[in-house]
Amino acid sequence: EKAQKEREEGSGSRTVPFVPTAAGHDEALIASEDDPGMVLKKYSEPEHVALDALMGTNLRGFCPTYHGLKAIDGASFHVMQNCLFGLERPHVMDIKMGQRTFQESEV
């Protein structure tokens, strides 16, 4: 509990929230320093197309709100809603939809 409070309060004048991540994805999400309710994710063209398209469908309510792109030090990032913001001990289930992301030889 003390460690969680220190992560939330930070040690300086501004706070950067702790962003829990899934195993194997430690660097996938970056906490937004501008808005603790947002996360940044490294840019991917296929993901940009998918997220942008999802915002105009009935599936919008089942995924993080997508706020477009942000450039930081020459790199592009997706800006997305941090669905875990404000939750004390969230439990997450990551469900994949669509084509599989591995080759049969990798099984």
Buried (B, 14 or more C-beta within 10 A) or exposed (E): EEEEEEBEEEEEEEBBBBBEBEEEEEEEBBBBEEBBEBBBBEBEEEBBEEBEEBEEEEEEEEBBBBBEEBEEEEEBBBBBBBBBBEEEEEEEEEEEEEEEEEEEEEE
